[in-house]
Amino acid sequence: MKKILLAIFTALFIFVAPLAAFEWGGVVTDSTGITTPDFSNISFKQQNGISLWFNTSLGSTDLFLSGEGTYKFKLVKAKDLDAQIINVLDIPLLKISGDIPTEGGVLSLNAGRFSYLDASGVIFRGTLDGAGVDYTMPLVKLGFVAGYTGLLNELNLNLANINEKPEKQFYDFSEATIPLGASVEFPGLFANQTLGLQGYAVLNKDSFDASGYYLNLFLSGPITNFIFYNLVSSVASADSFKSIMNYSSLTVVAFPTENIAVNIGAEYGSAKGQGSLATFTAPGYSYNGDIVPKVGFTFATNTLNFDLRANYILSYDGSKYSGTRADVNAGAVYNVFSDFQIGLNFTGQIDVTGGDNSSYSANLNVALAF
């Protein structure tokens, strides 16, 4: 696999070197942290990485070729256990993209390996190998996306959650699915509000049967000149419509000054036992049948960014909701100079049931761009 990836990088360099407007750069990162459930049993984590990127125009066209290659190293040392070392090599980005003006609108293209995010943020929120096309007209925007996940690196996708040495190093192919999607949006339909509809199917690679269908309806826009909202609801089925699932979220963001953003919101995922609804499941959804109120505060300047967020998880036990966990995340990033950043992050997952399932972590992060 390492030889294959090296051959790809070499071929790309030979191909793009003669092209005009060739840009490239990289980032070196270092993250040192600890994790503890009770402030006595402490695990040490060290993660280092380097990424190289390039971007170049394809001749005189409106298209660009861009790519990124990364190497990551992670060490986890828990008390009384041997250190676990993980190496990851990946190409998270390799695409041809561009905006092509036409007589009726603008055609936007992504083809290759690229990131995709649906309106809900929980159905598709990651990398795809495939193609995405949007066609934006004055009154409507149409979109289509098709991809394949079987060539992605599972180690890179879940690196943050890997605390034990995996069976494979460097590259491990992800579970193969075929996501398909289509969307229609009406930007500025009324009072600068945007109304949209997205439909997705996730197909199994071998049988082409769908493992899930999702339909998103979303509405977003300004409430005032400094308060904005985003409302989305997803109706879904994972068993060929024998049962129906629902995910809904509302986020309201206010910008009282140019340096401050405050947001409040909530997520809801249906749970088994709520009438005819089934427990909501999706590739990017981390809660199961919960209601999650959220608050956040961000302060940002040219040199400093401070972010504070908190969630409270209300879980459904079949008859009622009750609090199970509170999540708190605080982080600060300081731009020492334009290409050098240093940051500190604290995360707490607090068991509010009286149990011993709490977890706390702190990380010191450094990034140098070149």
N, C-alpha and C positions, 0 to 999 in steps of 0.2 A: 504493500500500500504506500509506503514511504517513497518507493521508486516511481510509482504511478503519479503521486502528487508532485514530485520533483520534475517529472517529465512534463506535466501540465504547466507548471510555472515557467519552465524553459521555453516551451512552445509559445506561451503567451508573450514572453519577453521578445522572442524573435518576431512575433507577429505585430506587436504594438510599437516596437522601437522605431520603425520608419515613419510612424504616423505623426501628424502635426499635433501641437498643443498637448503634449504628453506631460502629465503631472503625476507625481508619486510622493509618498511619505510613509511615515510609520509612527508607532507609539510603543513605548516600553512601559510596562506596568508592574507594580509591586503591591501586594496586599498582605499584611500581617495581622492575624487576629486570634482571639480566643472565644471559646464557647463553653458555657457552663450551665447546668440545671440548678445548682444550689450554691455556687460560689466556692465550692470546695473541690469538686471533681471537675477539673478544667481540661479541655482539649485545646491543643495548639494547632493553628492552621496557617500555612504559608502558601501563597499563590503568586507566581510570576508569569509574565507573558510578553510576547512581542507580536505586533501585527504590522504587515506591510500592505499598502494599498496603492492603486494606480487608477487614473482616469484619463481617457483620451478620446478625442472626436474621431469619427470614422470618415475621413476625407472631408468632402464638402457637404455631407448630409447633415440632418438634424439629429443624428444618432450618436450615442457615446458608448464606449466600452469601458466598464469599470470592474474592478475586482479587489479582493482582499484575502490575504493568507495569514493564518495565525498559528502560533505555538503557545501552549499553556502548560505550566507545571504546577501541580498541587501536592502539598504534603500535609497529612493529617496525623497528629500524634496525640492519642488519648492516654490517660493515666493507666499504667500497668499493661499497656498494649504496644505492640510493635508499630513503628511508623508506617503509614500507608502512603505510597507515592503513585501519582497518576500523571501520565503524559498524554497530551492531546494535540493533534495536528489537524488543521481544518482549513477549508476554503469556504467561509460563510457568505461570500459575495462573489458572483461572477455573472455579469449580465450585460446585455445590450439594451439601452433605454433611450428615450427621447420623446419630445413633443413635436408632432408634425402638423403644421397648419394645413387645413383644407378649406374648401369653399364654404362648407357648412359649419365648421367648428375646428376643434383641435383633437387629434388622435394621439394618445399617450400610450407608450409601449414599454413593457418590461418583459424580457425573455432571457432565460437562463436560471441562475440561482439568485433569489432576491427575497426580501422580507415582505410579509403581507399581514395586515391587521384588519379584521372585520369591525363593524360598527359597535358590536358588543364588547369586543376585546377579549372574549373567552373562547370563541370557536376556533379562530385562526389567529395566532399571535406569534408568528415565528418565521422560519425560513422555508421556502418551497423551491423545488426544481420544476420549472414549467414556464408558463407565459400568462401575463395579465395585460388586458387592453381596456382602456377607457376612451370614450368618445364624448367630449364635452361640447354641447351646443348652447345657444343662449338661454333656453328654457329647461333643458333636461340634460342629464349626464348618464350615459349607459356604460356598464362595466362587465367584463367577463374575466374569469380566472380559472386556470386548470393547472394542476401540479401533481408531483409524485414525491413521496417522502422517504422512499426506501434507500436512497443514496446519501441521506444526511448522516452526520456523525452524532450518534446518540450520546457519546461521551461529552461532547461540547454542549449539546442541548440541555443536559441535566448535570453539568459540572458542579453547580452550586449545591446540589443535593447529594452528591457522591462523597461519602465519608469513609468508605472502605475500598480497598484495592479491587478494581474490576477485573473480570476474567481477561479482557483484552486491553491493550495499551494503544495509544495514538489514534486509532480509528475503529469504530464499531458501528456497522450499518443500523440505521433506525428501523422501526417497524414500518412496513411498506403499506401505505394507503394512497388513494387517488382522490384528492379533494377537488370538487368542481363548484363553481359559483357564478352567479349573475346578479347584477344590481341595477337599479334605476333610482336616480336622485333628481329632485326638483329644487335646485338652489335658488334662494330668494323667492320662494313661491308666494309668500305673503309676509309683509313687515320684516323682511330680511331673514325669515325662517326657512330652514331647509328640511324637507320631508324626503325620506328615502325608504327603499325596500330592498332587502338582500335575501337571496335564496342559495343554500348550499347543500351539497350531498357529499358524504364521505364514503367512497367505494373501497371494498376489499380488493386487493391486488389479484388474487387468484380467481375468485368467482364473479367479480364485478357487482356483487350484491352490495347494497348500501348498508353501512353500519350506523348511519345517522343522517337525518334530514333536519335542517335548521332554516327558519324563516325569521329574519330580523325586520322590525319596523322601528324606525328612529326619527326623532324630531329634535332639531337643535337650532340655536340662534341666540340673539341678544334679548335680555329682558329690559335692560337700560343700556346706556352707553358704556357702563363698566361692569355689568353683571350679565353672565352668560350661562346657559344651561345645555345639558345633553340628556335626552330621555330615549331609552332603547328597551324594547321588549322582544324576546326571542321565543317562538313556539317551535318545539322540536319533538322528534321521535327517534328512538333508538331500536325499535322493534317493528318496523314497517307499519306504524300508526296503530298498533294494538293499544298503545298507551301514549299519552301526551305529556311533555315536560315543558316547563316555562322558566325562563330567566329574564329578570327585569332589573334595570338600574336607572338611577337618576343622580346626576351630578350638577351642582350649581357652583360656579366660580366667580368670585368678585375680585376686581383689581382696584382697591381704594386709592393706591398711588402707583406710580410707574415701577416701583421696586417691590411691591407687596402683592401677593396673591393668596386669597383665602378660599378654600373649597369645603363644601359639605355635600354629603350624598349617602346613598344606601344601595345595597345589592340584595336581590332576592333570588333564591334558587328553589324550585319546588321540591317537595319531599314526598316520599311514599306515605300514604295514609291521609293525604290532603285531598279528599274526594277521589276523583278519577285520575289525579295527577301522579306521575312517576317522579323519582328522584332525578334532578337535572344532572346530566353528565355531558362534558364536552372536552376536547383535547386540551384547552387552555384554562379549564375551570378548576380551581383549587378548593372550593367549598362544596359540601354535599348537603343540600336541603337546608341551607342556613339563611338567616337575615343578617346582613352586615352593615350597620351604620358606620360612616366614615367621616373624618374631619382632617383637614390639612392646612398647613401654613407654610408659605415660601417667601423668603426675603432674598433678593438678588441684586447685586451691583456688578460693575465690571471686574471686580477682583474677588468678591465673596458671594457664595451662595449657601444659604441655610435653609434646610427643609425639615419640617416636623409633621409626622402623620400618625394617626391612631385609628384602629378599627376595633369594633366590639362584636364578637361572634355570638349570635343567638341561634342555638341548634334546636331542631325539632325532634322530639323523642317518640312521635307517633300520636301524641295527644296535645302537647303544648310546647311552646318555645321557652328556653331558659338559657341564661348566659353561661358560656363554657370557657371563653378565652378572650383576652384583650391583647392586641398587637400594638406595639409602639415602636416607631422608627424615627430616629433623629440623626441628621447628617449635616456636615459642613464641608465645603470645598473652597480652598483659597488658591487663587491664581498668583503664584509667586512672581512669575512673569509669563509672557504670552504662551510659551510652550511647556511650562512646568506647573503642575498642580499637585497639591497635597490635601488630603481630606481625612476626616474622621467620621466613623459611622457607628451608631449604637442601635441594637435591635433587641426588643424584649417580647417574648411570647409568654403571657402571664396566665396561668391556670386560675380561673376565678371560681372553680367549684370546690376549692379546698383540697384538691389533690396535689400530686407532686410532678405534674407534667409541664412545669414552666421551663423556659430556656432563655438564656441571655447571651448576647455576643457583642463584641466590639472589634472594629477593624481600623487599622491605619493604612491608608491607600496613597500611593504616589504614582503619577503618570508624567512621562516626558515624551513630547512629540518632536519629530524631526522630519 
